[in-house]
Amino acid sequence: MMTWSNVRPGQIWLTYLHFLDHPDIGKVRPVLILDVDRDQATAVALKITSKPPGMRVATFR
């Protein structure tokens, strides 16, 4: 279970990200935690897909 006390920079966490073109749906994706400040984390998610280049599957915010 995730709590803010065990989130650390450099860790990879799975989180649900909404698609920009369909905000009511999304997928669970890995994110890299960059910084944690009290109850907020700064993270980066890279779009990794099994689809060929040029096929836009999802964008996240």
Predicted model as a PDB file, atoms N, CA, C, CB and O in Angstrom, pLDDT in the B-factor column:
MODEL        1                                                                  
ATOM      1  N   MET A   1       0.840  -1.188   0.000  1.00 54.00           N  
ATOM      2  CA  MET A   1       0.000   0.000   0.000  1.00 54.00           C  
ATOM      3  C   MET A   1       0.882   1.249   0.000  1.00 54.00           C  
ATOM      4  CB  MET A   1      -0.954   0.000   1.222  1.00 54.00           C  
ATOM      5  O   MET A   1       1.845   1.344   0.761  1.00 54.00           O  
ATOM      6  N   MET A   2       0.539   2.200  -0.863  1.00 55.00           N  
ATOM      7  CA  MET A   2       1.329   3.423  -0.949  1.00 55.00           C  
ATOM      8  C   MET A   2       0.898   4.410   0.136  1.00 55.00           C  
ATOM      9  CB  MET A   2       1.187   4.061  -2.347  1.00 55.00           C  
ATOM     10  O   MET A   2      -0.285   4.706   0.308  1.00 55.00           O  
ATOM     11  N   THR A   3       1.886   4.898   0.849  1.00 61.00           N  
ATOM     12  CA  THR A   3       1.679   6.039   1.736  1.00 61.00           C  
ATOM     13  C   THR A   3       2.798   7.013   1.438  1.00 61.00           C  
ATOM     14  CB  THR A   3       1.659   5.618   3.261  1.00 61.00           C  
ATOM     15  O   THR A   3       3.851   6.615   0.939  1.00 61.00           O  
ATOM     16  N   TRP A   4       2.590   8.270   1.733  1.00 62.00           N  
ATOM     17  CA  TRP A   4       3.615   9.269   1.422  1.00 62.00           C  
ATOM     18  C   TRP A   4       4.900   9.013   2.180  1.00 62.00           C  
ATOM     19  CB  TRP A   4       3.108  10.661   1.735  1.00 62.00           C  
ATOM     20  O   TRP A   4       5.968   9.436   1.738  1.00 62.00           O  
ATOM     21  N   SER A   5       4.823   8.328   3.315  1.00 71.00           N  
ATOM     22  CA  SER A   5       6.040   8.097   4.092  1.00 71.00           C  
ATOM     23  C   SER A   5       6.984   7.091   3.430  1.00 71.00           C  
ATOM     24  CB  SER A   5       5.677   7.613   5.477  1.00 71.00           C  
ATOM     25  O   SER A   5       8.165   7.050   3.774  1.00 71.00           O  
ATOM     26  N   ASN A   6       6.487   6.271   2.479  1.00 83.00           N  
ATOM     27  CA  ASN A   6       7.392   5.310   1.850  1.00 83.00           C  
ATOM     28  C   ASN A   6       7.643   5.606   0.369  1.00 83.00           C  
ATOM     29  CB  ASN A   6       6.834   3.916   1.997  1.00 83.00           C  
ATOM     30  O   ASN A   6       8.180   4.752  -0.337  1.00 83.00           O  
ATOM     31  N   VAL A   7       7.273   6.779  -0.112  1.00 87.00           N  
ATOM     32  CA  VAL A   7       7.584   7.187  -1.490  1.00 87.00           C  
ATOM     33  C   VAL A   7       8.908   7.933  -1.467  1.00 87.00           C  
ATOM     34  CB  VAL A   7       6.441   8.082  -2.105  1.00 87.00           C  
ATOM     35  O   VAL A   7       9.064   8.910  -0.735  1.00 87.00           O  
ATOM     36  N   ARG A   8       9.866   7.469  -2.275  1.00 90.00           N  
ATOM     37  CA  ARG A   8      11.202   8.061  -2.295  1.00 90.00           C  
ATOM     38  C   ARG A   8      11.642   8.352  -3.726  1.00 90.00           C  
ATOM     39  CB  ARG A   8      12.213   7.131  -1.608  1.00 90.00           C  
ATOM     40  O   ARG A   8      11.300   7.600  -4.639  1.00 90.00           O  
ATOM     41  N   PRO A   9      12.401   9.442  -3.936  1.00 93.00           N  
ATOM     42  CA  PRO A   9      12.954   9.712  -5.264  1.00 93.00           C  
ATOM     43  C   PRO A   9      13.774   8.517  -5.759  1.00 93.00           C  
ATOM     44  CB  PRO A   9      13.827  10.986  -5.237  1.00 93.00           C  
ATOM     45  O   PRO A   9      14.496   7.878  -4.993  1.00 93.00           O  
ATOM     46  N   GLY A  10      13.645   8.238  -7.047  1.00 93.00           N  
ATOM     47  CA  GLY A  10      14.361   7.127  -7.656  1.00 93.00           C  
ATOM     48  C   GLY A  10      13.553   5.850  -7.729  1.00 93.00           C  
ATOM     49  O   GLY A  10      13.947   4.905  -8.413  1.00 93.00           O  
ATOM     50  N   GLN A  11      12.421   5.806  -7.030  1.00 91.00           N  
ATOM     51  CA  GLN A  11      11.591   4.615  -7.054  1.00 91.00           C  
ATOM     52  C   GLN A  11      10.677   4.614  -8.279  1.00 91.00           C  
ATOM     53  CB  GLN A  11      10.762   4.518  -5.771  1.00 91.00           C  
ATOM     54  O   GLN A  11      10.363   5.666  -8.835  1.00 91.00           O  
ATOM     55  N   ILE A  12      10.263   3.432  -8.683  1.00 90.00           N  
ATOM     56  CA  ILE A  12       9.270   3.256  -9.735  1.00 90.00           C  
ATOM     57  C   ILE A  12       7.972   2.819  -9.064  1.00 90.00           C  
ATOM     58  CB  ILE A  12       9.744   2.209 -10.816  1.00 90.00           C  
ATOM     59  O   ILE A  12       7.960   1.864  -8.287  1.00 90.00           O  
ATOM     60  N   TRP A  13       6.876   3.520  -9.367  1.00 88.00           N  
ATOM     61  CA  TRP A  13       5.558   3.184  -8.841  1.00 88.00           C  
ATOM     62  C   TRP A  13       4.603   3.000 -10.008  1.00 88.00           C  
ATOM     63  CB  TRP A  13       5.041   4.282  -7.866  1.00 88.00           C  
ATOM     64  O   TRP A  13       4.767   3.618 -11.060  1.00 88.00           O  
ATOM     65  N   LEU A  14       3.618   2.157  -9.819  1.00 88.00           N  
ATOM     66  CA  LEU A  14       2.550   2.018 -10.806  1.00 88.00           C  
ATOM     67  C   LEU A  14       1.418   2.947 -10.412  1.00 88.00           C  
ATOM     68  CB  LEU A  14       2.053   0.538 -10.910  1.00 88.00           C  
ATOM     69  O   LEU A  14       1.025   2.988  -9.246  1.00 88.00           O  
ATOM     70  N   THR A  15       0.888   3.700 -11.378  1.00 88.00           N  
ATOM     71  CA  THR A  15      -0.211   4.613 -11.111  1.00 88.00           C  
ATOM     72  C   THR A  15      -1.162   4.637 -12.296  1.00 88.00           C  
ATOM     73  CB  THR A  15       0.313   6.026 -10.810  1.00 88.00           C  
ATOM     74  O   THR A  15      -0.766   4.342 -13.424  1.00 88.00           O  
ATOM     75  N   TYR A  16      -2.402   4.985 -12.041  1.00 91.00           N  
ATOM     76  CA  TYR A  16      -3.409   5.074 -13.089  1.00 91.00           C  
ATOM     77  C   TYR A  16      -3.318   6.447 -13.745  1.00 91.00           C  
ATOM     78  CB  TYR A  16      -4.835   4.823 -12.518  1.00 91.00           C  
ATOM     79  O   TYR A  16      -3.439   7.472 -13.074  1.00 91.00           O  
ATOM     80  N   LEU A  17      -3.103   6.463 -15.061  1.00 89.00           N  
ATOM     81  CA  LEU A  17      -3.009   7.711 -15.812  1.00 89.00           C  
ATOM     82  C   LEU A  17      -4.152   7.787 -16.817  1.00 89.00           C  
ATOM     83  CB  LEU A  17      -1.640   7.822 -16.531  1.00 89.00           C  
ATOM     84  O   LEU A  17      -4.414   6.832 -17.547  1.00 89.00           O  
ATOM     85  N   HIS A  18      -4.824   8.923 -16.846  1.00 90.00           N  
ATOM     86  CA  HIS A  18      -5.934   9.141 -17.775  1.00 90.00           C  
ATOM     87  C   HIS A  18      -5.402   9.508 -19.158  1.00 90.00           C  
ATOM     88  CB  HIS A  18      -6.876  10.249 -17.250  1.00 90.00           C  
ATOM     89  O   HIS A  18      -4.389  10.199 -19.265  1.00 90.00           O  
ATOM     90  N   PHE A  19      -6.072   9.057 -20.217  1.00 87.00           N  
ATOM     91  CA  PHE A  19      -5.737   9.446 -21.580  1.00 87.00           C  
ATOM     92  C   PHE A  19      -6.240  10.863 -21.822  1.00 87.00           C  
ATOM     93  CB  PHE A  19      -6.346   8.453 -22.613  1.00 87.00           C  
ATOM     94  O   PHE A  19      -7.362  11.193 -21.439  1.00 87.00           O  
ATOM     95  N   LEU A  20      -5.427  11.705 -22.452  1.00 86.00           N  
ATOM     96  CA  LEU A  20      -5.856  13.077 -22.734  1.00 86.00           C  
ATOM     97  C   LEU A  20      -7.027  13.116 -23.702  1.00 86.00           C  
ATOM     98  CB  LEU A  20      -4.699  13.885 -23.297  1.00 86.00           C  
ATOM     99  O   LEU A  20      -7.925  13.946 -23.564  1.00 86.00           O  
ATOM    100  N   ASP A  21      -7.019  12.214 -24.688  1.00 90.00           N  
ATOM    101  CA  ASP A  21      -8.090  12.236 -25.678  1.00 90.00           C  
ATOM    102  C   ASP A  21      -9.345  11.501 -25.214  1.00 90.00           C  
ATOM    103  CB  ASP A  21      -7.601  11.634 -26.965  1.00 90.00           C  
ATOM    104  O   ASP A  21     -10.386  11.597 -25.865  1.00 90.00           O  
ATOM    105  N   HIS A  22      -9.267  10.770 -24.103  1.00 90.00           N  
ATOM    106  CA  HIS A  22     -10.424  10.094 -23.495  1.00 90.00           C  
ATOM    107  C   HIS A  22     -10.261  10.164 -21.978  1.00 90.00           C  
ATOM    108  CB  HIS A  22     -10.547   8.591 -23.987  1.00 90.00           C  
ATOM    109  O   HIS A  22      -9.893   9.166 -21.358  1.00 90.00           O  
ATOM    110  N   PRO A  23     -10.525  11.322 -21.366  1.00 89.00           N  
ATOM    111  CA  PRO A  23     -10.231  11.511 -19.939  1.00 89.00           C  
ATOM    112  C   PRO A  23     -10.987  10.575 -19.001  1.00 89.00           C  
ATOM    113  CB  PRO A  23     -10.537  12.915 -19.559  1.00 89.00           C  
ATOM    114  O   PRO A  23     -10.618  10.441 -17.834  1.00 89.00           O  
ATOM    115  N   ASP A  24     -12.033   9.930 -19.496  1.00 94.00           N  
ATOM    116  CA  ASP A  24     -12.780   9.023 -18.631  1.00 94.00           C  
ATOM    117  C   ASP A  24     -12.151   7.626 -18.561  1.00 94.00           C  
ATOM    118  CB  ASP A  24     -14.210   8.915 -19.118  1.00 94.00           C  
ATOM    119  O   ASP A  24     -12.601   6.781 -17.787  1.00 94.00           O  
ATOM    120  N   ILE A  25     -11.108   7.383 -19.371  1.00 93.00           N  
ATOM    121  CA  ILE A  25     -10.419   6.096 -19.327  1.00 93.00           C  
ATOM    122  C   ILE A  25      -8.912   6.316 -19.240  1.00 93.00           C  
ATOM    123  CB  ILE A  25     -10.770   5.243 -20.568  1.00 93.00           C  
ATOM    124  O   ILE A  25      -8.427   7.426 -19.458  1.00 93.00           O  
ATOM    125  N   GLY A  26      -8.187   5.270 -18.926  1.00 91.00           N  
ATOM    126  CA  GLY A  26      -6.735   5.354 -18.832  1.00 91.00           C  
ATOM    127  C   GLY A  26      -6.148   3.975 -18.637  1.00 91.00           C  
ATOM    128  O   GLY A  26      -6.808   2.965 -18.885  1.00 91.00           O  
ATOM    129  N   LYS A  27      -4.900   3.936 -18.191  1.00 88.00           N  
ATOM    130  CA  LYS A  27      -4.198   2.673 -17.947  1.00 88.00           C  
ATOM    131  C   LYS A  27      -3.254   2.838 -16.772  1.00 88.00           C  
ATOM    132  CB  LYS A  27      -3.421   2.215 -19.206  1.00 88.00           C  
ATOM    133  O   LYS A  27      -2.839   3.946 -16.433  1.00 88.00           O  
ATOM    134  N   VAL A  28      -2.929   1.730 -16.170  1.00 89.00           N  
ATOM    135  CA  VAL A  28      -1.902   1.722 -15.124  1.00 89.00           C  
ATOM    136  C   VAL A  28      -0.553   1.720 -15.823  1.00 89.00           C  
ATOM    137  CB  VAL A  28      -2.053   0.478 -14.158  1.00 89.00           C  
ATOM    138  O   VAL A  28      -0.286   0.874 -16.677  1.00 89.00           O  
ATOM    139  N   ARG A  29       0.299   2.679 -15.454  1.00 87.00           N  
ATOM    140  CA  ARG A  29       1.611   2.839 -16.071  1.00 87.00           C  
ATOM    141  C   ARG A  29       2.673   3.038 -14.983  1.00 87.00           C  
ATOM    142  CB  ARG A  29       1.610   4.037 -17.063  1.00 87.00           C  
ATOM    143  O   ARG A  29       2.366   3.537 -13.900  1.00 87.00           O  
ATOM    144  N   PRO A  30       3.916   2.649 -15.271  1.00 88.00           N  
ATOM    145  CA  PRO A  30       4.993   2.920 -14.320  1.00 88.00           C  
ATOM    146  C   PRO A  30       5.416   4.385 -14.390  1.00 88.00           C  
ATOM    147  CB  PRO A  30       6.199   2.004 -14.594  1.00 88.00           C  
ATOM    148  O   PRO A  30       5.461   4.975 -15.469  1.00 88.00           O  
ATOM    149  N   VAL A  31       5.724   4.962 -13.239  1.00 90.00           N  
ATOM    150  CA  VAL A  31       6.253   6.325 -13.177  1.00 90.00           C  
ATOM    151  C   VAL A  31       7.505   6.321 -12.306  1.00 90.00           C  
ATOM    152  CB  VAL A  31       5.184   7.326 -12.618  1.00 90.00           C  
ATOM    153  O   VAL A  31       7.611   5.546 -11.355  1.00 90.00           O  
ATOM    154  N   LEU A  32       8.444   7.190 -12.641  1.00 90.00           N  
ATOM    155  CA  LEU A  32       9.672   7.369 -11.865  1.00 90.00           C  
ATOM    156  C   LEU A  32       9.471   8.562 -10.947  1.00 90.00           C  
ATOM    157  CB  LEU A  32      10.921   7.573 -12.795  1.00 90.00           C  
ATOM    158  O   LEU A  32       9.172   9.661 -11.414  1.00 90.00           O  
ATOM    159  N   ILE A  33       9.632   8.359  -9.654  1.00 90.00           N  
ATOM    160  CA  ILE A  33       9.502   9.441  -8.674  1.00 90.00           C  
ATOM    161  C   ILE A  33      10.772  10.283  -8.708  1.00 90.00           C  
ATOM    162  CB  ILE A  33       9.244   8.876  -7.233  1.00 90.00           C  
ATOM    163  O   ILE A  33      11.874   9.771  -8.511  1.00 90.00           O  
ATOM    164  N   LEU A  34      10.607  11.589  -8.963  1.00 92.00           N  
ATOM    165  CA  LEU A  34      11.747  12.506  -9.018  1.00 92.00           C  
ATOM    166  C   LEU A  34      11.971  13.242  -7.707  1.00 92.00           C  
ATOM    167  CB  LEU A  34      11.550  13.509 -10.128  1.00 92.00           C  
ATOM    168  O   LEU A  34      13.110  13.457  -7.293  1.00 92.00           O  
ATOM    169  N   ASP A  35      10.862  13.631  -7.046  1.00 92.00           N  
ATOM    170  CA  ASP A  35      10.980  14.430  -5.828  1.00 92.00           C  
ATOM    171  C   ASP A  35       9.728  14.220  -4.990  1.00 92.00           C  
ATOM    172  CB  ASP A  35      11.185  15.943  -6.159  1.00 92.00           C  
ATOM    173  O   ASP A  35       8.649  13.983  -5.532  1.00 92.00           O  
ATOM    174  N   VAL A  36       9.865  14.305  -3.682  1.00 90.00           N  
ATOM    175  CA  VAL A  36       8.731  14.207  -2.768  1.00 90.00           C  
ATOM    176  C   VAL A  36       8.813  15.376  -1.810  1.00 90.00           C  
ATOM    177  CB  VAL A  36       8.719  12.843  -1.999  1.00 90.00           C  
ATOM    178  O   VAL A  36       9.859  15.621  -1.209  1.00 90.00           O  
ATOM    179  N   ASP A  37       7.701  16.107  -1.664  1.00 88.00           N  
ATOM    180  CA  ASP A  37       7.630  17.241  -0.753  1.00 88.00           C  
ATOM    181  C   ASP A  37       6.332  17.121   0.034  1.00 88.00           C  
ATOM    182  CB  ASP A  37       7.708  18.608  -1.524  1.00 88.00           C  
ATOM    183  O   ASP A  37       5.254  17.411  -0.485  1.00 88.00           O  
ATOM    184  N   ARG A  38       6.439  16.694   1.282  1.00 82.00           N  
ATOM    185  CA  ARG A  38       5.300  16.438   2.156  1.00 82.00           C  
ATOM    186  C   ARG A  38       4.325  15.452   1.508  1.00 82.00           C  
ATOM    187  CB  ARG A  38       4.580  17.752   2.495  1.00 82.00           C  
ATOM    188  O   ARG A  38       4.627  14.260   1.443  1.00 82.00           O  
ATOM    189  N   ASP A  39       3.181  15.906   1.034  1.00 81.00           N  
ATOM    190  CA  ASP A  39       2.175  14.986   0.478  1.00 81.00           C  
ATOM    191  C   ASP A  39       2.049  15.106  -1.035  1.00 81.00           C  
ATOM    192  CB  ASP A  39       0.821  15.245   1.118  1.00 81.00           C  
ATOM    193  O   ASP A  39       1.009  14.765  -1.598  1.00 81.00           O  
ATOM    194  N   GLN A  40       3.099  15.588  -1.700  1.00 85.00           N  
ATOM    195  CA  GLN A  40       3.100  15.711  -3.154  1.00 85.00           C  
ATOM    196  C   GLN A  40       4.366  15.106  -3.727  1.00 85.00           C  
ATOM    197  CB  GLN A  40       2.972  17.181  -3.579  1.00 85.00           C  
ATOM    198  O   GLN A  40       5.458  15.280  -3.187  1.00 85.00           O  
ATOM    199  N   ALA A  41       4.198  14.386  -4.838  1.00 85.00           N  
ATOM    200  CA  ALA A  41       5.357  13.804  -5.513  1.00 85.00           C  
ATOM    201  C   ALA A  41       5.429  14.340  -6.929  1.00 85.00           C  
ATOM    202  CB  ALA A  41       5.285  12.256  -5.518  1.00 85.00           C  
ATOM    203  O   ALA A  41       4.404  14.539  -7.581  1.00 85.00           O  
ATOM    204  N   THR A  42       6.643  14.572  -7.399  1.00 88.00           N  
ATOM    205  CA  THR A  42       6.887  14.912  -8.796  1.00 88.00           C  
ATOM    206  C   THR A  42       7.391  13.643  -9.457  1.00 88.00           C  
ATOM    207  CB  THR A  42       7.916  16.107  -8.952  1.00 88.00           C  
ATOM    208  O   THR A  42       8.362  13.033  -9.008  1.00 88.00           O  
ATOM    209  N   ALA A  43       6.715  13.253 -10.533  1.00 88.00           N  
ATOM    210  CA  ALA A  43       7.064  12.004 -11.196  1.00 88.00           C  
ATOM    211  C   ALA A  43       7.073  12.212 -12.701  1.00 88.00           C  
ATOM    212  CB  ALA A  43       6.081  10.880 -10.809  1.00 88.00           C  
ATOM    213  O   ALA A  43       6.499  13.172 -13.215  1.00 88.00           O  
ATOM    214  N   VAL A  44       7.737  11.294 -13.400  1.00 88.00           N  
ATOM    215  CA  VAL A  44       7.763  11.328 -14.857  1.00 88.00           C  
ATOM    216  C   VAL A  44       7.317   9.952 -15.352  1.00 88.00           C  
ATOM    217  CB  VAL A  44       9.197  11.707 -15.405  1.00 88.00           C  
ATOM    218  O   VAL A  44       7.695   8.919 -14.800  1.00 88.00           O  
ATOM    219  N   ALA A  45       6.511   9.970 -16.396  1.00 86.00           N  
ATOM    220  CA  ALA A  45       6.063   8.728 -17.030  1.00 86.00           C  
ATOM    221  C   ALA A  45       6.486   8.779 -18.490  1.00 86.00           C  
ATOM    222  CB  ALA A  45       4.505   8.531 -16.894  1.00 86.00           C  
ATOM    223  O   ALA A  45       6.264   9.776 -19.176  1.00 86.00           O  
ATOM    224  N   LEU A  46       7.092   7.705 -18.954  1.00 76.00           N  
ATOM    225  CA  LEU A  46       7.491   7.627 -20.350  1.00 76.00           C  
ATOM    226  C   LEU A  46       6.493   6.767 -21.099  1.00 76.00           C  
ATOM    227  CB  LEU A  46       8.924   7.062 -20.492  1.00 76.00           C  
ATOM    228  O   LEU A  46       6.062   5.722 -20.611  1.00 76.00           O  
ATOM    229  N   LYS A  47       6.137   7.211 -22.275  1.00 73.00           N  
ATOM    230  CA  LYS A  47       5.201   6.441 -23.081  1.00 73.00           C  
ATOM    231  C   LYS A  47       5.957   5.272 -23.701  1.00 73.00           C  
ATOM    232  CB  LYS A  47       4.532   7.329 -24.181  1.00 73.00           C  
ATOM    233  O   LYS A  47       6.825   5.462 -24.552  1.00 73.00           O  
ATOM    234  N   ILE A  48       5.622   4.079 -23.270  1.00 68.00           N  
ATOM    235  CA  ILE A  48       6.216   2.862 -23.798  1.00 68.00           C  
ATOM    236  C   ILE A  48       5.066   2.021 -24.334  1.00 68.00           C  
ATOM    237  CB  ILE A  48       7.053   2.085 -22.700  1.00 68.00           C  
ATOM    238  O   ILE A  48       4.090   1.763 -23.629  1.00 68.00           O  
ATOM    239  N   THR A  49       5.190   1.602 -25.575  1.00 66.00           N  
ATOM    240  CA  THR A  49       4.092   0.884 -26.200  1.00 66.00           C  
ATOM    241  C   THR A  49       4.609  -0.251 -27.073  1.00 66.00           C  
ATOM    242  CB  THR A  49       3.236   1.837 -27.025  1.00 66.00           C  
ATOM    243  O   THR A  49       5.761  -0.240 -27.508  1.00 66.00           O  
ATOM    244  N   SER A  50       3.772  -1.200 -27.316  1.00 68.00           N  
ATOM    245  CA  SER A  50       4.124  -2.299 -28.209  1.00 68.00           C  
ATOM    246  C   SER A  50       3.680  -2.010 -29.639  1.00 68.00           C  
ATOM    247  CB  SER A  50       3.499  -3.604 -27.718  1.00 68.00           C  
ATOM    248  O   SER A  50       3.891  -2.828 -30.535  1.00 68.00           O  
ATOM    249  N   LYS A  51       3.062  -0.841 -29.852  1.00 65.00           N  
ATOM    250  CA  LYS A  51       2.586  -0.456 -31.182  1.00 65.00           C  
ATOM    251  C   LYS A  51       3.736   0.124 -32.001  1.00 65.00           C  
ATOM    252  CB  LYS A  51       1.429   0.568 -31.075  1.00 65.00           C  
ATOM    253  O   LYS A  51       4.656   0.712 -31.433  1.00 65.00           O  
ATOM    254  N   PRO A  52       3.701  -0.029 -33.326  1.00 66.00           N  
ATOM    255  CA  PRO A  52       4.742   0.541 -34.182  1.00 66.00           C  
ATOM    256  C   PRO A  52       4.765   2.066 -34.108  1.00 66.00           C  
ATOM    257  CB  PRO A  52       4.535   0.098 -35.627  1.00 66.00           C  
ATOM    258  O   PRO A  52       3.751   2.681 -33.776  1.00 66.00           O  
ATOM    259  N   PRO A  53       5.916   2.685 -34.414  1.00 66.00           N  
ATOM    260  CA  PRO A  53       5.994   4.152 -34.406  1.00 66.00           C  
ATOM    261  C   PRO A  53       4.919   4.768 -35.311  1.00 66.00           C  
ATOM    262  CB  PRO A  53       7.397   4.615 -34.859  1.00 66.00           C  
ATOM    263  O   PRO A  53       4.596   4.224 -36.367  1.00 66.00           O  
ATOM    264  N   GLY A  54       4.387   5.877 -34.891  1.00 63.00           N  
ATOM    265  CA  GLY A  54       3.365   6.566 -35.671  1.00 63.00           C  
ATOM    266  C   GLY A  54       1.948   6.218 -35.263  1.00 63.00           C  
ATOM    267  O   GLY A  54       1.012   6.916 -35.652  1.00 63.00           O  
ATOM    268  N   MET A  55       1.767   5.166 -34.496  1.00 56.00           N  
ATOM    269  CA  MET A  55       0.433   4.803 -34.010  1.00 56.00           C  
ATOM    270  C   MET A  55       0.253   5.397 -32.625  1.00 56.00           C  
ATOM    271  CB  MET A  55       0.233   3.250 -33.984  1.00 56.00           C  
ATOM    272  O   MET A  55       0.800   4.881 -31.651  1.00 56.00           O  
ATOM    273  N   ARG A  56      -0.496   6.459 -32.531  1.00 55.00           N  
ATOM    274  CA  ARG A  56      -0.693   7.120 -31.248  1.00 55.00           C  
ATOM    275  C   ARG A  56      -1.751   6.360 -30.457  1.00 55.00           C  
ATOM    276  CB  ARG A  56      -1.106   8.605 -31.442  1.00 55.00           C  
ATOM    277  O   ARG A  56      -2.912   6.295 -30.860  1.00 55.00           O  
ATOM    278  N   VAL A  57      -1.349   5.800 -29.354  1.00 49.00           N  
ATOM    279  CA  VAL A  57      -2.257   5.001 -28.553  1.00 49.00           C  
ATOM    280  C   VAL A  57      -2.829   5.820 -27.400  1.00 49.00           C  
ATOM    281  CB  VAL A  57      -1.545   3.761 -28.022  1.00 49.00           C  
ATOM    282  O   VAL A  57      -4.042   5.823 -27.188  1.00 49.00           O  
ATOM    283  N   ALA A  58      -1.984   6.502 -26.667  1.00 49.00           N  
ATOM    284  CA  ALA A  58      -2.455   7.247 -25.491  1.00 49.00           C  
ATOM    285  C   ALA A  58      -1.469   8.355 -25.153  1.00 49.00           C  
ATOM    286  CB  ALA A  58      -2.643   6.304 -24.273  1.00 49.00           C  
ATOM    287  O   ALA A  58      -0.272   8.250 -25.420  1.00 49.00           O  
ATOM    288  N   THR A  59      -1.989   9.399 -24.572  1.00 49.00           N  
ATOM    289  CA  THR A  59      -1.166  10.479 -24.043  1.00 49.00           C  
ATOM    290  C   THR A  59      -1.645  10.699 -22.618  1.00 49.00           C  
ATOM    291  CB  THR A  59      -1.268  11.803 -24.920  1.00 49.00           C  
ATOM    292  O   THR A  59      -2.842  10.607 -22.346  1.00 49.00           O  
ATOM    293  N   PHE A  60      -0.726  10.990 -21.706  1.00 45.00           N  
ATOM    294  CA  PHE A  60      -1.158  11.199 -20.339  1.00 45.00           C  
ATOM    295  C   PHE A  60      -0.765  12.579 -19.847  1.00 45.00           C  
ATOM    296  CB  PHE A  60      -0.578  10.135 -19.433  1.00 45.00           C  
ATOM    297  O   PHE A  60       0.151  13.218 -20.365  1.00 45.00           O  
ATOM    298  N   ARG A  61      -1.481  13.006 -18.845  1.00 47.00           N  
ATOM    299  CA  ARG A  61      -1.245  14.329 -18.282  1.00 47.00           C  
ATOM    300  C   ARG A  61      -0.553  14.234 -16.955  1.00 47.00           C  
ATOM    301  CB  ARG A  61      -2.539  15.086 -18.134  1.00 47.00           C  
ATOM    302  O   ARG A  61      -0.273  15.258 -16.331  1.00 47.00           O  
TER     303      ARG A  61                                                      
ENDMDL                                                                          
END                                                                             
